[in-house]
Amino acid sequence: MEGKSYEEISRQLKISENSIGPLLTRAREKLRRAGVVAK
């Protein structure tokens, strides 16, 4: 979803725009724990 606005992501995933921030935060944390992305 790189380069997309929260509005665009919410439309694509059919979820609330307010849910995008926490969803992305949790996803980034999981990737960090897996060693996929730097801190």
LUMDOVO-699856 format. One record per residue (C-alpha): x, y, z. Coordinates in Angstrom, 1 decimal, always signed. Example, Ala and Ser with C-alpha at 12.3 -4.5 7.8 and 13.67 -1.06 7.14 Angstrom:
2
+--------+--------+--------+
|   east |  north |     up |
+--------+--------+--------+
|  +12.3 |   -4.5 |   +7.8 |
|  +13.7 |   -1.1 |   +7.1 |
+--------+--------+--------+
END
This chain:
39
+--------+--------+--------+
|   east |  north |     up |
+--------+--------+--------+
|   +0.0 |   +0.0 |   +0.0 |
|   +3.0 |   +2.2 |   -0.3 |
|   +2.3 |   +5.7 |   -1.5 |
|   -1.4 |   +5.5 |   -1.0 |
|   -3.5 |   +7.7 |   +1.3 |
|   -5.5 |   +6.2 |   +4.2 |
|   -8.6 |   +7.0 |   +2.2 |
|   -7.4 |   +5.0 |   -0.8 |
|   -6.4 |   +2.0 |   +1.4 |
|   -9.7 |   +2.0 |   +3.3 |
|  -11.6 |   +1.9 |   +0.0 |
|   -9.5 |   -1.0 |   -1.3 |
|   -9.7 |   -3.0 |   +1.9 |
|  -13.3 |   -2.0 |   +2.5 |
|  -12.6 |   -1.0 |   +6.1 |
|  -13.0 |   +2.2 |   +8.0 |
|  -10.4 |   +4.9 |   +7.3 |
|  -10.0 |   +5.2 |  +11.1 |
|   -8.8 |   +1.6 |  +11.3 |
|   -5.9 |   +2.1 |   +8.8 |
|   -3.5 |   +3.7 |  +11.3 |
|   -3.6 |   +1.1 |  +14.0 |
|   -3.6 |   -1.7 |  +11.3 |
|   -0.4 |   -0.4 |   +9.8 |
|   +1.2 |   +0.1 |  +13.2 |
|   +0.5 |   -3.5 |  +14.1 |
|   +1.8 |   -4.7 |  +10.7 |
|   +5.0 |   -2.7 |  +11.0 |
|   +5.6 |   -4.0 |  +14.5 |
|   +5.1 |   -7.6 |  +13.3 |
|   +7.6 |   -7.0 |  +10.5 |
|  +10.1 |   -5.5 |  +12.9 |
|   +9.8 |   -8.5 |  +15.2 |
|  +10.3 |  -10.8 |  +12.3 |
|  +13.5 |   -8.9 |  +11.3 |
|  +12.1 |   -7.8 |   +7.9 |
|  +12.3 |   -4.1 |   +8.5 |
|  +14.7 |   -1.9 |  +10.5 |
|  +13.6 |   -0.1 |  +13.7 |
+--------+--------+--------+
END
